Structures are given as C-alpha cells and as structure tokens.
Amino acid sequence: MKPLWSIIKIVLLAALLIGAFFGYRFFKVWQENERPTVTSTEWENAETTLGGSATLLVTLDVPWHREFSTANPTSHPDGFLPVRHETALQKGQLNLNGTREWKLRIPLVATAAALPEGQTLSIPLKSTERLSPGSVNIPLPALSITALAEIPRDPLNPKDFLQPDAPVISSGQKSAFEEKEPFPWWIIILAVILIIAVTIFAMKKAAHISATPPWERAMGKLDNLDISQNPTSVVASLTDILKDYTSERYNLSANTKTSSEFLAIVKTIPDLTKEEITELPWLARVADAAKFAGRTPTEDAPPRALSVVREFVENTTPQETDSETDA
C-alpha cells in the first residue's frame, strides 16, 4: 500500500502545483487588466460598391474577466455606417492562458468613396468596478470600393442608400455565427469531485492500513483465502502472504524474491528460532516446483501450507506485556 500512497501524494502535489500555476496565471491576467487584443480583421468580401454593404469579421483575444456587451460600434469612420441591428458577437471558450476568443460580425455600409484602410471603429466593453479600458479600437483592413455614376439623395440612410445590385441587409436577414455547443463544464466539476472523493477514500484507507499491524493483516488474508481453489494458485497466494508479512514485520525487502531466496533471508533473522521456521523449507520447495517446474501441488498441500503460514504468523506475533495489558 505504501507505493500507492506515494503515488497519491505525488499526484496531489502535481495537482497542487498545476493549480497554483494556473491560479497565478489567471490572477496576473486580472491584475494587469489589459485591453483586449485584436488578432485578425477581414472583410467577408474584399470589394463593394459605394452604397453597398461590407461585413467586417473580427477575432479578439480577451482577458477572462472582460466581456463585450454588444458588437455595435460606439464610434466609426464617417464613410462607413454600421447596420446596428445586424451586428453579432460570439463568446468563445476559455483557454489556459487566461483569455478567451471573441468573434464579432459587423455589417457596414460604404457611404463615401474614401478607402477605410488606416481608420478604426470602437467596440464597447462591459464596465467593471475597477478602472479599466471601456472599449477596444479595431483597425479596418483594405477594401475596394467602386463608385457609381449616380449617388442617391439620402446617403445617411443605409437602407435607402443600398444599391439594387448590393447585398440587402434587413431585419429579416440577421447576420449571426453558428451556434456552438456549450462546453460541458459540469463534466469537469464532476470529475474534480470524483477525484477528491477517491483521494479522500484512498487516504483514509491508507491510514487505516498503516495503523493495522502486519500480523493482523496477514491473519485477515489467511481467513479470507479459499483453499478449495486451484492448488497452484493457493500455494502462490500463501507464499505471497508470508513474504508480505515477513517483509513488514522484520523490515525486509523479500517481496520480489523466489521462495528459496526468501528462505535464505529468513534464516538470517536473529529473532527467529529453528522451531519457528522448520516447515518453511517444505513450503519453499512446493512453491518453487509449482512456479518454475510446473508441478501441480498435491491435494493435501494447500491445507498444510495454510497451517504452516498461519503457525508462523502466530508464533512471530509480538506478545503483550503485563504493563500493556494493565493499561
């Protein structure tokens, strides 16, 4: 059980370090409170006509604690009027850097022949209790605008200003992104709860096992062993119980030894008498013959082997002193 407990401690330490790292990373993002970063801007179509529509697609890297309230610009170039009821935004998944990706879709109407490159429009951010930037400026990429021979009389009204051959933007044709399936955060929460529960159970189990003396654990295993099973497997199980008990009882490393090697180690233990290990050579011969020579133990071997191991554990169990009994 000690190796398992060591693994659990390593896993918990690794989880603590990873949690501390990402906690610090997210705290730094919150502390710095920087303005969102524009990662890409492009037009849905690289050209339009004067009076025609052009849809701007924007991708931003936004700190985890900042959000957009709308994709409607608070300011824009005079020659590009936003169609406010057609804008759309999409909130992406949180990433490990403490930011999330946002995508904006902003239809604009070209009301002047001036090219937009180098000009910007501003998108508002939700206000926070801290002093922080309230908007983000988005640079407009290059766009080809073809002037028409006749300019309509009311260029400031986007709907009336649209030309017949230009894409029509109306309340019935709302620009929006594809809906993404929400990330199943409940699975992560459930997994964390499950990991915590398993860890607590394993810790309690390890504490209980470490508090149980090796002779009591060995006796419990012997009481639960079914010797009516295959003689080879029964003898092997009894040998393992004996090795585990002796290793813990006398602080030896005998678990991985062969039965013959184990017997040689046992003979060097000064606390053991010849009477206590008299039957162990027989058990070692039977176990090694079954494991290495493929000899199936006789039918009377499992009961005798059980008796040998049980007697060895009983004879080597520390006896309570009078003072301990009185206490």
RORODO-614386 format. One line per 10 residues: number of its first residue (from 1); their letters; for each residue x negated, y negated, z negated of C-alpha. Coordinates in pm, whole numbers. Layout:
% RORODO-614386
NUM	A	X,Y,Z; ...
//
This chain:
% RORODO-614386
1	MKPLWSIIKI	0,0,0; -300,-228,-56; -373,-262,319; -7,-353,381; -15,-614,107; -337,-757,254; -171,-779,597; 132,-953,446; -91,-1207,272; -281,-1273,595
11	VLLAALLIGA	44,-1317,789; 183,-1554,524; -141,-1754,522; -138,-1775,903; 229,-1885,899; 147,-2148,635; -146,-2284,838; 56,-2289,1161; 348,-2457,984; 114,-2715,829
21	FFGYRFFKVW	-46,-2786,1166; 282,-2846,1347; 426,-3032,1049; 128,-3268,1061; 158,-3297,1439; 527,-3396,1421; 456,-3634,1131; 187,-3810,1335; 427,-3850,1628; 685,-4001,1392
31	QENERPTVTS	423,-4219,1223; 281,-4358,1546; 636,-4417,1674; 513,-4486,2024; 722,-4588,2320; 835,-4302,2550; 601,-4225,2839; 724,-4218,3198; 586,-3901,3355; 746,-3930,3701
41	TEWENAETTL	973,-4154,3906; 1102,-4082,4254; 1390,-4168,4483; 1631,-3894,4574; 1599,-4025,4932; 1289,-4215,5037; 1485,-4467,5250; 1814,-4650,5252; 1984,-4941,5429; 2043,-5289,5299
51	GGSATLLVTL	2371,-5248,5112; 2318,-4873,5082; 2264,-4668,4769; 1942,-4513,4642; 1928,-4282,4342; 1629,-4309,4111; 1520,-3989,3931; 1310,-4045,3618; 1136,-3799,3386; 1008,-3918,3048
61	DVPWHREFST	813,-3768,2759; 991,-3898,2448; 888,-3868,2079; 1108,-3614,1899; 1276,-3877,1679; 1372,-4118,1960; 1676,-4087,2189; 1845,-4271,2473; 2197,-4397,2416; 2266,-4446,2786
71	ANPTSHPDGF	2097,-4443,3125; 2243,-4785,3215; 1957,-5038,3257; 1958,-5348,3037; 1753,-5531,3298; 1678,-5465,3664; 1542,-5640,3973; 1782,-5887,4136; 1776,-5691,4460; 1879,-5359,4301
81	LPVRHETALQ	2212,-5337,4122; 2281,-5028,3910; 2613,-4849,3952; 2661,-4820,3576; 2945,-4570,3560; 2744,-4328,3778; 2427,-4304,3571; 2345,-3981,3390; 2088,-3852,3146; 1976,-3510,3026
91	KGQLNLNGTR	1810,-3428,2695; 1550,-3151,2724; 1413,-2902,2474; 1170,-2995,2200; 813,-2889,2273; 523,-2805,2042; 359,-3146,2092; 637,-3319,1900; 802,-3464,2209; 1086,-3367,2439
101	EWKLRIPLVA	1154,-3421,2807; 1437,-3652,2912; 1565,-3689,3267; 1754,-3994,3394; 1952,-4036,3714; 2020,-4399,3806; 2206,-4491,4130; 2107,-4837,4257; 2241,-5049,4542; 1991,-5242,4755
111	TAAALPEGQT	2128,-5597,4777; 1810,-5755,4911; 1552,-5659,5169; 1264,-5705,4921; 1083,-5378,4857; 1111,-5251,4495; 754,-5130,4452; 591,-5301,4154; 923,-5403,3996; 1072,-5244,3685
121	LSIPLKSTER	1400,-5179,3513; 1455,-5126,3139; 1647,-4842,2970; 1763,-4893,2608; 1665,-4659,2325; 1882,-4584,2024; 1790,-4814,1739; 1622,-4674,1427; 1577,-4805,1074; 1210,-4863,1148
131	LSPGSVNIPL	1063,-5147,1351; 1017,-4979,1688; 1042,-5043,2064; 1405,-5077,2171; 1362,-4995,2539; 1132,-4840,2794; 1027,-5001,3121; 1047,-4783,3431; 846,-4883,3738; 1028,-4846,4070
141	PALSITALAE	844,-4644,4335; 818,-4744,4701; 1142,-4735,4900; 1205,-4801,5269; 1494,-5047,5319; 1639,-5103,5665; 1806,-5442,5713; 2136,-5460,5902; 2229,-5714,6165; 2530,-5838,5966
151	IPRDPLNPKD	2530,-5897,5590; 2865,-5870,5407; 3002,-6180,5238; 3011,-6034,4885; 2670,-5874,4826; 2710,-5885,4447; 2995,-5634,4450; 2826,-5294,4504; 3139,-5111,4616; 3233,-5373,4879
161	FLQPDAPVIS	2871,-5411,4976; 2824,-5042,5070; 2800,-4981,5441; 3012,-4715,5618; 2707,-4503,5703; 2565,-4519,5349; 2636,-4259,5079; 2952,-4363,4899; 2935,-4387,4520; 3269,-4382,4344
171	SGQKSAFEEK	3411,-4281,4009; 3526,-3957,4170; 3170,-3860,4267; 2978,-3878,3944; 2606,-3807,3961; 2507,-3564,3689; 2248,-3300,3618; 2314,-2933,3598; 2422,-2836,3251; 2161,-2625,3076
181	EPFPWWIIIL	2241,-2358,2825; 2166,-2497,2477; 1861,-2348,2314; 1971,-2077,2066; 1818,-2238,1757; 2032,-2008,1540; 1818,-1714,1656; 1504,-1885,1526; 1675,-1971,1197; 1797,-1614,1161
191	AVILIIAVTI	1451,-1480,1241; 1291,-1708,981; 1545,-1599,717; 1482,-1235,808; 1103,-1279,786; 1135,-1448,447; 1366,-1172,320; 1135,-894,442; 832,-1071,293; 1002,-1111,-46
201	FAMKKAAHIS	1109,-747,-40; 759,-632,54; 606,-847,-220; 842,-705,-482; 780,-354,-353; 405,-406,-363; 425,-549,-715; 635,-253,-827; 399,0,-669; 87,-168,-808
211	ATPPWERAMG	247,-161,-1156; 319,213,-1130; 28,434,-1248; -115,667,-979; -22,983,-1176; 344,873,-1186; 344,801,-812; 180,1137,-743; 438,1320,-958; 718,1138,-779
221	KLDNLDISQN	583,1250,-441; 548,1610,-564; 905,1612,-698; 1039,1490,-363; 837,1732,-149; 1034,2010,20; 808,2316,25; 1054,2515,235; 935,2333,545; 654,2447,777
231	PTSVVASLTD	369,2581,555; 103,2393,753; 274,2056,710; 347,2127,341; -17,2210,266; -129,1899,458; 113,1680,261; -4,1825,-70; -366,1766,27; -287,1402,115
241	ILKDYTSERY	-109,1353,-218; -409,1497,-401; -656,1275,-211; -449,960,-265; -410,1031,-634; -778,1109,-689; -888,803,-491; -672,569,-701; -726,749,-1031; -1106,751,-1008
251	NLSANTKTSS	-1157,456,-772; -1298,670,-493; -1282,649,-114; -1166,1003,-40; -851,949,167; -1020,999,504; -1243,1289,403; -1189,1651,503; -1078,1885,228; -1431,2026,195
261	EFLAIVKTIP	-1584,1677,177; -1319,1575,-73; -1400,1878,-289; -1770,1784,-287; -1679,1433,-407; -1451,1567,-680; -1731,1785,-819; -1938,1470,-882; -1676,1311,-1108; -1816,1338,-1462
271	DLTKEEITEL	-1474,1318,-1631; -1352,1641,-1470; -1418,1983,-1620; -1474,2304,-1428; -1137,2433,-1550; -955,2134,-1400; -1100,2190,-1051; -1105,2571,-1050; -821,2605,-795; -926,2314,-572
281	PWLARVADAA	-1175,2515,-358; -894,2755,-261; -672,2463,-155; -960,2310,43; -1020,2636,233; -650,2679,316; -610,2316,429; -922,2313,649; -836,2652,802; -489,2523,896
291	KFAGRTPTED	-616,2189,1029; -932,2291,1213; -889,2663,1286; -517,2662,1350; -448,2929,1087; -96,2914,950; -93,2941,568; 85,3243,419; 435,3208,277; 308,3203,-80
301	APPRALSVVR	55,2928,-3; 292,2623,-33; 425,2715,-383; 74,2789,-505; -65,2470,-352; 213,2269,-516; 129,2428,-850; -242,2353,-804; -187,1983,-724; 74,1936,-998
311	EFVENTTPQE	-150,2102,-1259; -447,1888,-1151; -242,1567,-1187; -105,1673,-1525; -449,1767,-1658; -601,1436,-1545; -320,1211,-1666; -450,988,-1949; -305,1077,-2289; -153,808,-2510
321	TDSETDA	-349,736,-2826; -184,715,-3165; -212,336,-3166; -43,310,-2826; 234,546,-2942; 294,343,-3259; 307,23,-3053
//
